[in-house]
Amino acid sequence: MSRDITLGILYSGQLETQLIKSAKKIGGIKTVVLTNDNDGPAKHVADEFICADLNDKNVIENFIKKINICTYAFENLSYEILKSIADVKEVHPSPNTLRIAQNRILEKKFANDLGIKTTEWKSIKSLEELKEGVKSYGNCILKSVSGGYDGKQQYRFKTSEDIDKNIDFSKEYILEKFLKFKQEISVAATKFKDSKISIFEPTENQHANGILRHSKIPANISKKIFDEAQAVTIKFAEKLNYVGTLNLEFMIDDEDNLYFNEYANRVHNGQWHSVNSYMHSQFCTHIRAVCGLEFIENKKISNAEMFNIIGDEIEKFRDKKFKKNEFFFDYLKTETRPGRKMGHLTILKD
């Protein structure tokens, strides 16, 4: 495929913004953003920025006419909307990968069917099933099957006495036995249309209140875990017939066992450091893959760590001077809210 490509991007947050910057760096790719957020930071860099109701069929039809290929970096996107675009134009990652990622039960089954270890889990549809599950598991966590991120729509129980009887069971939930883990890691891989895969090394992540606060490479893990995490990520990419950048999250227990937690069928916040720590970031490899460009060998440039900047913390960073090995990213969001990712700082360690 030539470089004369018009790439449609759904939604307009910080991840989409970096995808556009990567497309510009590669060259020959025009970007058209479709979003329902007029203040989305992608408006500052997109070649064309469309703010409209994504549930309007005419809006989607006009968007389809403008583009050659479509991509996205948002987990709460409507599967139906994505499928309607994919019926006419190329969409990567495919709607099916989104369908599985949006349903925690389908996701767990997908992993287990591949022989990949997860924590014990049950489908929960009623208060009675929840009571039985908590009695069986003891320390456990209840999550909505779809929706919810950064710790939202999640409930922690140690005994049935902890159960909130007002939980809305018009929704389906998954109950997971609490895993006593010592670390969380994530792995990014980009699969190209020729099936070649660019794999990134595991990143070690730390959360607070369900929100990612710190990531670093190298992760403090054994070679066994390093190799296994990369192998599982490649297995997912192959079995999903994936095109683009995929991210898997894992837990490691005290006995050095690896457990699959969830996957993000998109570029991911935990791999922001790759913009500075790799020759080609997760965003650049994603753009190259979805646009059908040739595979390129990737290479790590430096060890690194990344700190998320949350809520009003952003104010002290906007006036700060940084060292040569420090890279500040301001997401240029117009509204500062508690718990909202407003930017990040990457520090190269070599």
Phi, psi and omega in degrees: 000139179287171180278000179276078188238138170251114184257120175274137180232125180272130181076175200213034180274197185292326180291317177297323178300316180290328174300318180295317178299322179292321177298319178295321179296320179292317177093152176076014181236118174270140181246135176237117181262134172240123185210166172253012181245105183293341180261008180303132184299341178296343179298336183283343186232342184292147174291324176218132184238118182243120175253118184199175178281112183290347177275357178274117183301325179295323178297314180295318180298319179292323177297315180301321181295333185276341193242161171262321186220152179233143173219179185197166179213042187223123187282341182262023175289145178290125176300319182298318179296315181297319179295323180295328176286317182295338177292343184242318183232162177298135173230126178224134356295159187293155176304328181295324178294326177291318181303316180289316182296331181278353183235109187296333178287314176300322181295314179295317179298319179301314179295312182297323178294336177273001181079020183263132186288134171230170171293160177296145183209159177220148170280135183235123181238357183207166177297323180295316178296325179294315179300317179296319181295317180294322177298322181286315187271329189076242181294116186205173181225135179256129180232146172296143181295322178231154181076172179083125175204169185054038176083004181280154179056042178228144183226134182253134179229145169248326175220170179295342177292340181277353187287128173279114185288356179264009176301135184279105182269016167286344174262156175264145182233164171238133177255125182244132174297131184294128180262121176282096186247156180259337184211155166240137174230162174223153180228133175254142174218140176246120179257128182269169183295336177274009177078359174288149186233131172261116186251137177259153181286156181301140176252135177269131186241146174232135182245158170219126182055037177079003183245133178296126179248328188212136175227150179208150166233140000283152173287147179275077185224163178284162176298326178301312180292319178305307184292319182294318181296318178294320181296319179294320180297316177296321179298316177300311182301319181289314182291332179276357187051046190285147168227121182120193181265130180241142178234130176247139176252138182228154171246147178236127181268181185293342180261015177064040173260141182259132178236129174290135178255299179196165175238151174247118182274063184185173168297156193224148182302326182291346181251019178303326183302336183297340176300327182249334187268348180237154176299321178230116185289170175301333180284316179295316180294325177298311181299316180299318183292310185291333179273001176076021178281165186292149176296141175231143177291135179260162181207135175285135179267321187203151164293157187199163168222152183230136177242125175285142178251118190247137174056224185284002172301335184300330186299318182288338179278330184293337180253005186272148173264142186242154177283169183297333181266008180249135184230112183264128177245115175261122183283354175058037175282139187281336182243126177265123180230149176302133179083357181271134176288119184251343180174185175205163177236126175253134179238120175280139189255356180249000000 
